[in-house]
Amino acid sequence: MIVFMFGAHGWIVALLTLPLLPALWEMWRNPVAWLELSEDRLRWRSVRSSADIALGEIDHILLVTRWDFSIRATVHTRIGTHHRIPAEVTPKLSTFEDALAARQIAMKRQHFTVL
């Protein structure tokens, strides 16, 4: 279509479509990502990460606001390990805070950190 409308060469059209390949690959794979906070467990699954943590094992959840106003959530356990919740499954901040408070899970907030 671009070839006919603008008289573009085939190699130029191919070069311009290269950035679309990762997005087309994701659409073809159709990855599923979800987060579940039940009465006794915190679970999530994404393309690169999955976890199943009992609420009794959680010491606190660190919620970091980044310079681009995105939220990064990290689960810190009582034994000292930490698990970053992937961005694609992190819910809206107010909803997540309300759900954590309802289950009496400690939250710590940090605003505008670089890393």
C-alpha positions in Angstrom: 0.0 0.0 0.0 2.8 2.4 0.9 4.6 1.3 -2.2 1.7 2.3 -4.4 0.7 5.5 -2.6 4.2 7.0 -2.3 6.2 5.1 -4.8 8.5 3.8 -2.0 11.1 1.2 -2.7 10.5 -2.3 -1.1 13.7 -2.1 1.1 12.5 1.2 2.6 9.1 -0.3 3.4 10.8 -3.3 5.0 13.1 -1.1 7.0 10.2 0.9 8.3 8.2 -2.2 9.4 11.1 -3.7 11.4 10.1 -1.9 14.7 6.7 -3.5 14.4 8.0 -7.0 14.7 8.2 -7.3 18.5 4.7 -6.0 18.9 3.4 -8.4 16.3 5.2 -11.3 18.1 3.5 -10.3 21.4 0.1 -10.2 19.7 0.7 -13.6 18.1 1.8 -15.2 21.5 -1.1 -13.5 23.4 0.6 -13.6 26.8 -1.6 -13.7 29.9 -0.7 -11.7 33.0 -2.7 -11.6 36.3 -2.4 -10.8 40.0 -4.5 -12.3 42.7 -4.6 -11.2 46.4 -6.8 -13.6 48.3 -7.4 -13.9 52.0 -4.2 -16.0 52.6 -2.0 -15.7 49.4 -0.5 -13.2 47.0 -0.1 -14.7 43.5 0.9 -13.4 40.1 1.9 -14.7 36.7 3.4 -12.9 33.8 5.5 -13.8 30.8 8.8 -13.6 32.8 7.8 -14.0 36.4 5.4 -15.9 38.7 5.1 -16.2 42.4 2.8 -17.6 45.1 3.5 -16.1 48.6 1.5 -16.7 51.7 0.4 -13.5 53.4 2.0 -14.6 56.7 5.4 -14.7 55.0 5.2 -11.0 53.9 7.0 -8.5 56.1 6.0 -5.5 54.0 5.4 -4.3 50.5 7.5 -1.4 49.2 5.7 0.9 46.8 8.1 3.2 44.8 6.9 6.0 42.7 9.3 6.6 39.8 10.1 9.8 38.0 7.7 8.8 35.2 4.9 8.4 37.8 4.8 4.6 37.4 4.6 2.5 40.5 7.1 -0.3 41.2 6.0 -2.8 43.9 8.3 -5.1 45.7 7.3 -7.8 48.2 9.8 -8.2 51.2 9.4 -11.4 53.1 10.2 -12.1 56.7 13.2 -14.3 55.8 14.8 -11.4 53.9 14.0 -12.2 50.3 12.3 -9.8 48.0 10.2 -10.3 44.9 9.5 -7.5 42.4 5.9 -7.5 41.2 6.1 -7.1 37.4 4.8 -3.8 36.0 2.2 -5.6 33.7 0.4 -7.1 36.7 0.7 -4.2 39.2 -2.8 -2.9 39.8 -3.9 0.7 40.2 -2.2 2.2 43.3 -5.3 3.2 45.2 -7.0 -0.2 44.6 -3.8 -2.0 45.6 -3.3 0.0 48.8 -6.9 -0.5 49.8 -6.6 -4.3 49.3 -3.4 -4.5 51.3 -4.8 -2.4 54.1 -7.9 -4.6 54.3 -5.5 -7.6 54.8 -3.3 -5.7 57.3 -0.2 -6.0 55.2 2.4 -3.3 56.0 3.2 -0.9 53.2 6.2 1.4 52.8 6.2 4.3 50.3 9.1 5.9 48.5 8.6 8.8 46.2 10.6 9.7 43.1 13.6 7.4 43.3 15.8 7.1 40.3 16.5 3.4 40.4 
